[in-house]
Amino acid sequence: MKSVNFQLDENNSLEITQVENNLFEVRLGINGSMSIYYMTRDQLLDVEQLGWSYSN
C-alpha cells in the first residue's frame, strides 16, 4: 500500500493512499474536520470535482 501525506499547516492535511491498482482513499483534514473520499485514478486527476482549484 502506497501513501502520501501532506501537512499543509497546523489544522490542514491531505493524505492519499492507494488501496487497489485503480482505487485511492483521500483523507482531507480542514480546520480539524476530516473528509474521506474513495476515488479512481481518473477522478483523482480531476481536481475540480472536489472544488479544489490551482493556478500556475
Predicted model as a PDB file, atoms N, CA, C, CB and O in Angstrom, pLDDT in the B-factor column:
MODEL        1                                                                  
ATOM      1  N   MET A   1       0.845  -1.165   0.000  1.00 74.00           N  
ATOM      2  CA  MET A   1       0.000   0.000   0.000  1.00 74.00           C  
ATOM      3  C   MET A   1       0.893   1.231   0.000  1.00 74.00           C  
ATOM      4  CB  MET A   1      -0.963  -0.004   1.213  1.00 74.00           C  
ATOM      5  O   MET A   1       1.792   1.348   0.833  1.00 74.00           O  
ATOM      6  N   LYS A   2       0.652   2.146  -0.927  1.00 88.00           N  
ATOM      7  CA  LYS A   2       1.429   3.370  -1.043  1.00 88.00           C  
ATOM      8  C   LYS A   2       0.611   4.527  -0.480  1.00 88.00           C  
ATOM      9  CB  LYS A   2       1.833   3.639  -2.521  1.00 88.00           C  
ATOM     10  O   LYS A   2      -0.604   4.587  -0.666  1.00 88.00           O  
ATOM     11  N   SER A   3       1.286   5.446   0.208  1.00 91.00           N  
ATOM     12  CA  SER A   3       0.587   6.565   0.817  1.00 91.00           C  
ATOM     13  C   SER A   3       1.449   7.813   0.751  1.00 91.00           C  
ATOM     14  CB  SER A   3       0.210   6.246   2.268  1.00 91.00           C  
ATOM     15  O   SER A   3       2.672   7.747   0.882  1.00 91.00           O  
ATOM     16  N   VAL A   4       0.794   8.962   0.545  1.00 91.00           N  
ATOM     17  CA  VAL A   4       1.458  10.259   0.556  1.00 91.00           C  
ATOM     18  C   VAL A   4       0.683  11.142   1.518  1.00 91.00           C  
ATOM     19  CB  VAL A   4       1.532  10.896  -0.886  1.00 91.00           C  
ATOM     20  O   VAL A   4      -0.546  11.190   1.470  1.00 91.00           O  
ATOM     21  N   ASN A   5       1.403  11.847   2.401  1.00 90.00           N  
ATOM     22  CA  ASN A   5       0.756  12.681   3.392  1.00 90.00           C  
ATOM     23  C   ASN A   5       1.369  14.068   3.344  1.00 90.00           C  
ATOM     24  CB  ASN A   5       0.881  12.069   4.801  1.00 90.00           C  
ATOM     25  O   ASN A   5       2.590  14.219   3.400  1.00 90.00           O  
ATOM     26  N   PHE A   6       0.511  15.091   3.240  1.00 89.00           N  
ATOM     27  CA  PHE A   6       0.953  16.481   3.256  1.00 89.00           C  
ATOM     28  C   PHE A   6       0.347  17.160   4.478  1.00 89.00           C  
ATOM     29  CB  PHE A   6       0.548  17.223   1.939  1.00 89.00           C  
ATOM     30  O   PHE A   6      -0.874  17.188   4.630  1.00 89.00           O  
ATOM     31  N   GLN A   7       1.182  17.702   5.338  1.00 90.00           N  
ATOM     32  CA  GLN A   7       0.704  18.520   6.448  1.00 90.00           C  
ATOM     33  C   GLN A   7       0.788  19.951   5.947  1.00 90.00           C  
ATOM     34  CB  GLN A   7       1.552  18.296   7.789  1.00 90.00           C  
ATOM     35  O   GLN A   7       1.878  20.516   5.850  1.00 90.00           O  
ATOM     36  N   LEU A   8      -0.363  20.541   5.627  1.00 85.00           N  
ATOM     37  CA  LEU A   8      -0.383  21.850   4.985  1.00 85.00           C  
ATOM     38  C   LEU A   8      -0.100  22.975   5.975  1.00 85.00           C  
ATOM     39  CB  LEU A   8      -1.723  22.080   4.314  1.00 85.00           C  
ATOM     40  O   LEU A   8       0.605  23.929   5.647  1.00 85.00           O  
ATOM     41  N   ASP A   9      -0.636  22.869   7.162  1.00 88.00           N  
ATOM     42  CA  ASP A   9      -0.319  23.760   8.272  1.00 88.00           C  
ATOM     43  C   ASP A   9      -0.804  23.075   9.541  1.00 88.00           C  
ATOM     44  CB  ASP A   9      -0.977  25.185   8.091  1.00 88.00           C  
ATOM     45  O   ASP A   9      -1.025  21.864   9.521  1.00 88.00           O  
ATOM     46  N   GLU A  10      -0.977  23.788  10.628  1.00 85.00           N  
ATOM     47  CA  GLU A  10      -1.346  23.144  11.889  1.00 85.00           C  
ATOM     48  C   GLU A  10      -2.678  22.405  11.824  1.00 85.00           C  
ATOM     49  CB  GLU A  10      -1.403  24.172  12.981  1.00 85.00           C  
ATOM     50  O   GLU A  10      -2.824  21.364  12.465  1.00 85.00           O  
ATOM     51  N   ASN A  11      -3.648  22.906  11.075  1.00 87.00           N  
ATOM     52  CA  ASN A  11      -5.007  22.361  11.074  1.00 87.00           C  
ATOM     53  C   ASN A  11      -5.412  21.653   9.788  1.00 87.00           C  
ATOM     54  CB  ASN A  11      -5.969  23.452  11.337  1.00 87.00           C  
ATOM     55  O   ASN A  11      -6.492  21.065   9.737  1.00 87.00           O  
ATOM     56  N   ASN A  12      -4.593  21.689   8.761  1.00 93.00           N  
ATOM     57  CA  ASN A  12      -4.996  21.181   7.462  1.00 93.00           C  
ATOM     58  C   ASN A  12      -4.003  20.144   6.938  1.00 93.00           C  
ATOM     59  CB  ASN A  12      -5.131  22.328   6.470  1.00 93.00           C  
ATOM     60  O   ASN A  12      -2.789  20.327   7.014  1.00 93.00           O  
ATOM     61  N   SER A  13      -4.551  19.049   6.405  1.00 93.00           N  
ATOM     62  CA  SER A  13      -3.690  17.990   5.877  1.00 93.00           C  
ATOM     63  C   SER A  13      -4.388  17.270   4.727  1.00 93.00           C  
ATOM     64  CB  SER A  13      -3.312  16.987   6.991  1.00 93.00           C  
ATOM     65  O   SER A  13      -5.607  17.341   4.569  1.00 93.00           O  
ATOM     66  N   LEU A  14      -3.593  16.587   3.945  1.00 91.00           N  
ATOM     67  CA  LEU A  14      -4.089  15.796   2.824  1.00 91.00           C  
ATOM     68  C   LEU A  14      -3.310  14.492   2.809  1.00 91.00           C  
ATOM     69  CB  LEU A  14      -3.948  16.565   1.460  1.00 91.00           C  
ATOM     70  O   LEU A  14      -2.079  14.501   2.833  1.00 91.00           O  
ATOM     71  N   GLU A  15      -4.020  13.372   2.768  1.00 94.00           N  
ATOM     72  CA  GLU A  15      -3.375  12.061   2.701  1.00 94.00           C  
ATOM     73  C   GLU A  15      -4.035  11.262   1.582  1.00 94.00           C  
ATOM     74  CB  GLU A  15      -3.476  11.301   4.072  1.00 94.00           C  
ATOM     75  O   GLU A  15      -5.260  11.152   1.525  1.00 94.00           O  
ATOM     76  N   ILE A  16      -3.219  10.712   0.699  1.00 93.00           N  
ATOM     77  CA  ILE A  16      -3.709   9.903  -0.414  1.00 93.00           C  
ATOM     78  C   ILE A  16      -3.071   8.523  -0.289  1.00 93.00           C  
ATOM     79  CB  ILE A  16      -3.377  10.567  -1.807  1.00 93.00           C  
ATOM     80  O   ILE A  16      -1.847   8.393  -0.264  1.00 93.00           O  
ATOM     81  N   THR A  17      -3.918   7.490  -0.209  1.00 95.00           N  
ATOM     82  CA  THR A  17      -3.445   6.117  -0.064  1.00 95.00           C  
ATOM     83  C   THR A  17      -3.991   5.279  -1.209  1.00 95.00           C  
ATOM     84  CB  THR A  17      -3.868   5.520   1.306  1.00 95.00           C  
ATOM     85  O   THR A  17      -5.193   5.295  -1.476  1.00 95.00           O  
ATOM     86  N   GLN A  18      -3.107   4.543  -1.889  1.00 95.00           N  
ATOM     87  CA  GLN A  18      -3.537   3.644  -2.957  1.00 95.00           C  
ATOM     88  C   GLN A  18      -4.039   2.358  -2.319  1.00 95.00           C  
ATOM     89  CB  GLN A  18      -2.374   3.357  -3.968  1.00 95.00           C  
ATOM     90  O   GLN A  18      -3.275   1.634  -1.681  1.00 95.00           O  
ATOM     91  N   VAL A  19      -5.337   2.075  -2.495  1.00 95.00           N  
ATOM     92  CA  VAL A  19      -5.972   0.903  -1.894  1.00 95.00           C  
ATOM     93  C   VAL A  19      -5.865  -0.299  -2.822  1.00 95.00           C  
ATOM     94  CB  VAL A  19      -7.445   1.193  -1.569  1.00 95.00           C  
ATOM     95  O   VAL A  19      -5.530  -1.400  -2.386  1.00 95.00           O  
ATOM     96  N   GLU A  20      -6.149  -0.084  -4.093  1.00 94.00           N  
ATOM     97  CA  GLU A  20      -6.016  -1.097  -5.142  1.00 94.00           C  
ATOM     98  C   GLU A  20      -5.347  -0.441  -6.335  1.00 94.00           C  
ATOM     99  CB  GLU A  20      -7.406  -1.710  -5.538  1.00 94.00           C  
ATOM    100  O   GLU A  20      -4.983   0.733  -6.274  1.00 94.00           O  
ATOM    101  N   ASN A  21      -5.184  -1.176  -7.405  1.00 91.00           N  
ATOM    102  CA  ASN A  21      -4.497  -0.648  -8.574  1.00 91.00           C  
ATOM    103  C   ASN A  21      -5.086   0.677  -9.055  1.00 91.00           C  
ATOM    104  CB  ASN A  21      -4.542  -1.659  -9.689  1.00 91.00           C  
ATOM    105  O   ASN A  21      -4.336   1.591  -9.399  1.00 91.00           O  
ATOM    106  N   ASN A  22      -6.401   0.796  -9.085  1.00 92.00           N  
ATOM    107  CA  ASN A  22      -7.041   1.998  -9.607  1.00 92.00           C  
ATOM    108  C   ASN A  22      -7.968   2.653  -8.577  1.00 92.00           C  
ATOM    109  CB  ASN A  22      -7.824   1.661 -10.863  1.00 92.00           C  
ATOM    110  O   ASN A  22      -8.851   3.422  -8.954  1.00 92.00           O  
ATOM    111  N   LEU A  23      -7.781   2.360  -7.279  1.00 95.00           N  
ATOM    112  CA  LEU A  23      -8.643   2.920  -6.236  1.00 95.00           C  
ATOM    113  C   LEU A  23      -7.788   3.577  -5.161  1.00 95.00           C  
ATOM    114  CB  LEU A  23      -9.548   1.824  -5.615  1.00 95.00           C  
ATOM    115  O   LEU A  23      -6.821   2.991  -4.675  1.00 95.00           O  
ATOM    116  N   PHE A  24      -8.159   4.799  -4.797  1.00 95.00           N  
ATOM    117  CA  PHE A  24      -7.412   5.580  -3.823  1.00 95.00           C  
ATOM    118  C   PHE A  24      -8.339   6.074  -2.723  1.00 95.00           C  
ATOM    119  CB  PHE A  24      -6.708   6.761  -4.502  1.00 95.00           C  
ATOM    120  O   PHE A  24      -9.503   6.391  -2.969  1.00 95.00           O  
ATOM    121  N   GLU A  25      -7.811   6.134  -1.512  1.00 95.00           N  
ATOM    122  CA  GLU A  25      -8.522   6.749  -0.392  1.00 95.00           C  
ATOM    123  C   GLU A  25      -7.884   8.113  -0.175  1.00 95.00           C  
ATOM    124  CB  GLU A  25      -8.458   5.854   0.919  1.00 95.00           C  
ATOM    125  O   GLU A  25      -6.668   8.221  -0.016  1.00 95.00           O  
ATOM    126  N   VAL A  26      -8.709   9.152  -0.169  1.00 93.00           N  
ATOM    127  CA  VAL A  26      -8.234  10.518   0.014  1.00 93.00           C  
ATOM    128  C   VAL A  26      -8.810  11.039   1.326  1.00 93.00           C  
ATOM    129  CB  VAL A  26      -8.640  11.437  -1.194  1.00 93.00           C  
ATOM    130  O   VAL A  26     -10.028  11.113   1.493  1.00 93.00           O  
ATOM    131  N   ARG A  27      -7.933  11.397   2.245  1.00 94.00           N  
ATOM    132  CA  ARG A  27      -8.350  11.968   3.528  1.00 94.00           C  
ATOM    133  C   ARG A  27      -7.950  13.433   3.527  1.00 94.00           C  
ATOM    134  CB  ARG A  27      -7.707  11.201   4.747  1.00 94.00           C  
ATOM    135  O   ARG A  27      -6.776  13.779   3.399  1.00 94.00           O  
ATOM    136  N   LEU A  28      -8.953  14.281   3.672  1.00 92.00           N  
ATOM    137  CA  LEU A  28      -8.736  15.721   3.644  1.00 92.00           C  
ATOM    138  C   LEU A  28      -9.133  16.283   5.004  1.00 92.00           C  
ATOM    139  CB  LEU A  28      -9.550  16.401   2.488  1.00 92.00           C  
ATOM    140  O   LEU A  28     -10.299  16.211   5.392  1.00 92.00           O  
ATOM    141  N   GLY A  29      -8.178  16.836   5.719  1.00 93.00           N  
ATOM    142  CA  GLY A  29      -8.435  17.444   7.015  1.00 93.00           C  
ATOM    143  C   GLY A  29      -8.388  18.952   6.888  1.00 93.00           C  
ATOM    144  O   GLY A  29      -7.365  19.523   6.511  1.00 93.00           O  
ATOM    145  N   ILE A  30      -9.508  19.597   7.207  1.00 91.00           N  
ATOM    146  CA  ILE A  30      -9.578  21.053   7.128  1.00 91.00           C  
ATOM    147  C   ILE A  30     -10.134  21.575   8.443  1.00 91.00           C  
ATOM    148  CB  ILE A  30     -10.457  21.519   5.921  1.00 91.00           C  
ATOM    149  O   ILE A  30     -11.254  21.247   8.833  1.00 91.00           O  
ATOM    150  N   ASN A  31      -9.343  22.385   9.113  1.00 90.00           N  
ATOM    151  CA  ASN A  31      -9.731  23.001  10.385  1.00 90.00           C  
ATOM    152  C   ASN A  31     -10.270  21.982  11.380  1.00 90.00           C  
ATOM    153  CB  ASN A  31     -10.774  24.076  10.145  1.00 90.00           C  
ATOM    154  O   ASN A  31     -11.279  22.225  12.042  1.00 90.00           O  
ATOM    155  N   GLY A  32      -9.595  20.844  11.484  1.00 85.00           N  
ATOM    156  CA  GLY A  32      -9.965  19.831  12.455  1.00 85.00           C  
ATOM    157  C   GLY A  32     -11.080  18.899  12.027  1.00 85.00           C  
ATOM    158  O   GLY A  32     -11.429  17.991  12.782  1.00 85.00           O  
ATOM    159  N   SER A  33     -11.657  19.084  10.842  1.00 92.00           N  
ATOM    160  CA  SER A  33     -12.728  18.228  10.328  1.00 92.00           C  
ATOM    161  C   SER A  33     -12.169  17.338   9.221  1.00 92.00           C  
ATOM    162  CB  SER A  33     -13.926  19.082   9.800  1.00 92.00           C  
ATOM    163  O   SER A  33     -11.488  17.824   8.318  1.00 92.00           O  
ATOM    164  N   MET A  34     -12.453  16.037   9.288  1.00 93.00           N  
ATOM    165  CA  MET A  34     -11.890  15.076   8.337  1.00 93.00           C  
ATOM    166  C   MET A  34     -12.946  14.615   7.340  1.00 93.00           C  
ATOM    167  CB  MET A  34     -11.301  13.868   9.077  1.00 93.00           C  
ATOM    168  O   MET A  34     -14.053  14.245   7.732  1.00 93.00           O  
ATOM    169  N   SER A  35     -12.607  14.636   6.055  1.00 93.00           N  
ATOM    170  CA  SER A  35     -13.454  14.085   4.995  1.00 93.00           C  
ATOM    171  C   SER A  35     -12.686  12.968   4.317  1.00 93.00           C  
ATOM    172  CB  SER A  35     -13.879  15.186   3.961  1.00 93.00           C  
ATOM    173  O   SER A  35     -11.480  13.079   4.093  1.00 93.00           O  
ATOM    174  N   ILE A  36     -13.391  11.884   3.989  1.00 95.00           N  
ATOM    175  CA  ILE A  36     -12.763  10.741   3.334  1.00 95.00           C  
ATOM    176  C   ILE A  36     -13.480  10.477   2.016  1.00 95.00           C  
ATOM    177  CB  ILE A  36     -12.796   9.479   4.249  1.00 95.00           C  
ATOM    178  O   ILE A  36     -14.708  10.395   1.971  1.00 95.00           O  
ATOM    179  N   TYR A  37     -12.709  10.347   0.955  1.00 92.00           N  
ATOM    180  CA  TYR A  37     -13.241  10.079  -0.377  1.00 92.00           C  
ATOM    181  C   TYR A  37     -12.576   8.815  -0.905  1.00 92.00           C  
ATOM    182  CB  TYR A  37     -13.004  11.290  -1.344  1.00 92.00           C  
ATOM    183  O   TYR A  37     -11.400   8.575  -0.630  1.00 92.00           O  
ATOM    184  N   TYR A  38     -13.308   8.009  -1.655  1.00 94.00           N  
ATOM    185  CA  TYR A  38     -12.732   6.885  -2.398  1.00 94.00           C  
ATOM    186  C   TYR A  38     -12.859   7.232  -3.869  1.00 94.00           C  
ATOM    187  CB  TYR A  38     -13.451   5.510  -2.058  1.00 94.00           C  
ATOM    188  O   TYR A  38     -13.959   7.478  -4.363  1.00 94.00           O  
ATOM    189  N   MET A  39     -11.736   7.253  -4.564  1.00 92.00           N  
ATOM    190  CA  MET A  39     -11.711   7.762  -5.925  1.00 92.00           C  
ATOM    191  C   MET A  39     -10.870   6.868  -6.825  1.00 92.00           C  
ATOM    192  CB  MET A  39     -11.176   9.190  -5.948  1.00 92.00           C  
ATOM    193  O   MET A  39      -9.908   6.238  -6.386  1.00 92.00           O  
ATOM    194  N   THR A  40     -11.260   6.830  -8.101  1.00 92.00           N  
ATOM    195  CA  THR A  40     -10.436   6.158  -9.100  1.00 92.00           C  
ATOM    196  C   THR A  40      -9.298   7.097  -9.491  1.00 92.00           C  
ATOM    197  CB  THR A  40     -11.282   5.743 -10.351  1.00 92.00           C  
ATOM    198  O   THR A  40      -9.305   8.275  -9.134  1.00 92.00           O  
ATOM    199  N   ARG A  41      -8.336   6.574 -10.217  1.00 89.00           N  
ATOM    200  CA  ARG A  41      -7.218   7.401 -10.677  1.00 89.00           C  
ATOM    201  C   ARG A  41      -7.723   8.579 -11.524  1.00 89.00           C  
ATOM    202  CB  ARG A  41      -6.218   6.546 -11.492  1.00 89.00           C  
ATOM    203  O   ARG A  41      -7.241   9.700 -11.362  1.00 89.00           O  
ATOM    204  N   ASP A  42      -8.682   8.340 -12.418  1.00 89.00           N  
ATOM    205  CA  ASP A  42      -9.213   9.412 -13.257  1.00 89.00           C  
ATOM    206  C   ASP A  42      -9.904  10.488 -12.425  1.00 89.00           C  
ATOM    207  CB  ASP A  42     -10.187   8.844 -14.282  1.00 89.00           C  
ATOM    208  O   ASP A  42      -9.751  11.680 -12.691  1.00 89.00           O  
ATOM    209  N   GLN A  43     -10.668  10.062 -11.411  1.00 89.00           N  
ATOM    210  CA  GLN A  43     -11.328  11.033 -10.542  1.00 89.00           C  
ATOM    211  C   GLN A  43     -10.300  11.849  -9.767  1.00 89.00           C  
ATOM    212  CB  GLN A  43     -12.283  10.326  -9.572  1.00 89.00           C  
ATOM    213  O   GLN A  43     -10.454  13.059  -9.602  1.00 89.00           O  
ATOM    214  N   LEU A  44      -9.271  11.194  -9.303  1.00 85.00           N  
ATOM    215  CA  LEU A  44      -8.233  11.876  -8.540  1.00 85.00           C  
ATOM    216  C   LEU A  44      -7.524  12.928  -9.392  1.00 85.00           C  
ATOM    217  CB  LEU A  44      -7.220  10.863  -8.001  1.00 85.00           C  
ATOM    218  O   LEU A  44      -7.147  13.987  -8.891  1.00 85.00           O  
ATOM    219  N   LEU A  45      -7.347  12.639 -10.656  1.00 83.00           N  
ATOM    220  CA  LEU A  45      -6.700  13.594 -11.552  1.00 83.00           C  
ATOM    221  C   LEU A  45      -7.601  14.774 -11.899  1.00 83.00           C  
ATOM    222  CB  LEU A  45      -6.268  12.896 -12.820  1.00 83.00           C  
ATOM    223  O   LEU A  45      -7.112  15.823 -12.318  1.00 83.00           O  
ATOM    224  N   ASP A  46      -8.919  14.612 -11.729  1.00 82.00           N  
ATOM    225  CA  ASP A  46      -9.871  15.695 -11.987  1.00 82.00           C  
ATOM    226  C   ASP A  46     -10.076  16.488 -10.697  1.00 82.00           C  
ATOM    227  CB  ASP A  46     -11.234  15.134 -12.521  1.00 82.00           C  
ATOM    228  O   ASP A  46     -11.092  16.333 -10.020  1.00 82.00           O  
ATOM    229  N   VAL A  47      -9.112  17.329 -10.367  1.00 67.00           N  
ATOM    230  CA  VAL A  47      -9.071  18.058  -9.100  1.00 67.00           C  
ATOM    231  C   VAL A  47     -10.322  18.928  -8.903  1.00 67.00           C  
ATOM    232  CB  VAL A  47      -7.813  18.931  -9.039  1.00 67.00           C  
ATOM    233  O   VAL A  47     -10.758  19.120  -7.768  1.00 67.00           O  
ATOM    234  N   GLU A  48     -10.891  19.444  -9.963  1.00 65.00           N  
ATOM    235  CA  GLU A  48     -12.018  20.362  -9.851  1.00 65.00           C  
ATOM    236  C   GLU A  48     -13.254  19.708  -9.246  1.00 65.00           C  
ATOM    237  CB  GLU A  48     -12.357  20.922 -11.205  1.00 65.00           C  
ATOM    238  O   GLU A  48     -14.097  20.415  -8.694  1.00 65.00           O  
ATOM    239  N   GLN A  49     -13.394  18.391  -9.326  1.00 63.00           N  
ATOM    240  CA  GLN A  49     -14.586  17.730  -8.811  1.00 63.00           C  
ATOM    241  C   GLN A  49     -14.708  17.880  -7.289  1.00 63.00           C  
ATOM    242  CB  GLN A  49     -14.566  16.251  -9.191  1.00 63.00           C  
ATOM    243  O   GLN A  49     -15.813  17.806  -6.752  1.00 63.00           O  
ATOM    244  N   LEU A  50     -13.600  18.086  -6.598  1.00 61.00           N  
ATOM    245  CA  LEU A  50     -13.642  18.282  -5.156  1.00 61.00           C  
ATOM    246  C   LEU A  50     -13.784  19.757  -4.781  1.00 61.00           C  
ATOM    247  CB  LEU A  50     -12.392  17.707  -4.519  1.00 61.00           C  
ATOM    248  O   LEU A  50     -13.824  20.106  -3.601  1.00 61.00           O  
ATOM    249  N   GLY A  51     -13.860  20.614  -5.793  1.00 60.00           N  
ATOM    250  CA  GLY A  51     -13.959  22.025  -5.506  1.00 60.00           C  
ATOM    251  C   GLY A  51     -12.610  22.663  -5.260  1.00 60.00           C  
ATOM    252  O   GLY A  51     -12.524  23.823  -4.858  1.00 60.00           O  
ATOM    253  N   TRP A  52     -11.545  21.894  -5.506  1.00 59.00           N  
ATOM    254  CA  TRP A  52     -10.202  22.439  -5.334  1.00 59.00           C  
ATOM    255  C   TRP A  52      -9.853  23.227  -6.583  1.00 59.00           C  
ATOM    256  CB  TRP A  52      -9.152  21.310  -5.067  1.00 59.00           C  
ATOM    257  O   TRP A  52     -10.358  22.939  -7.668  1.00 59.00           O  
ATOM    258  N   SER A  53      -9.018  24.187  -6.435  1.00 54.00           N  
ATOM    259  CA  SER A  53      -8.534  24.927  -7.596  1.00 54.00           C  
ATOM    260  C   SER A  53      -7.034  25.118  -7.440  1.00 54.00           C  
ATOM    261  CB  SER A  53      -9.267  26.302  -7.747  1.00 54.00           C  
ATOM    262  O   SER A  53      -6.493  25.075  -6.336  1.00 54.00           O  
ATOM    263  N   TYR A  54      -6.390  25.327  -8.552  1.00 50.00           N  
ATOM    264  CA  TYR A  54      -4.958  25.571  -8.535  1.00 50.00           C  
ATOM    265  C   TYR A  54      -4.636  26.561  -9.623  1.00 50.00           C  
ATOM    266  CB  TYR A  54      -4.154  24.264  -8.718  1.00 50.00           C  
ATOM    267  O   TYR A  54      -5.398  26.711 -10.578  1.00 50.00           O  
ATOM    268  N   SER A  55      -3.511  27.241  -9.490  1.00 50.00           N  
ATOM    269  CA  SER A  55      -3.105  28.192 -10.518  1.00 50.00           C  
ATOM    270  C   SER A  55      -1.639  27.989 -10.833  1.00 50.00           C  
ATOM    271  CB  SER A  55      -3.371  29.646 -10.069  1.00 50.00           C  
ATOM    272  O   SER A  55      -0.870  27.506 -10.001  1.00 50.00           O  
ATOM    273  N   ASN A  56      -1.262  28.361 -12.036  1.00 43.00           N  
ATOM    274  CA  ASN A  56       0.144  28.230 -12.472  1.00 43.00           C  
ATOM    275  C   ASN A  56       0.918  29.466 -12.106  1.00 43.00           C  
ATOM    276  CB  ASN A  56       0.237  27.983 -13.989  1.00 43.00           C  
ATOM    277  O   ASN A  56       2.114  29.550 -12.386  1.00 43.00           O  
TER     278      ASN A  56                                                      
ENDMDL                                                                          
END                                                                             
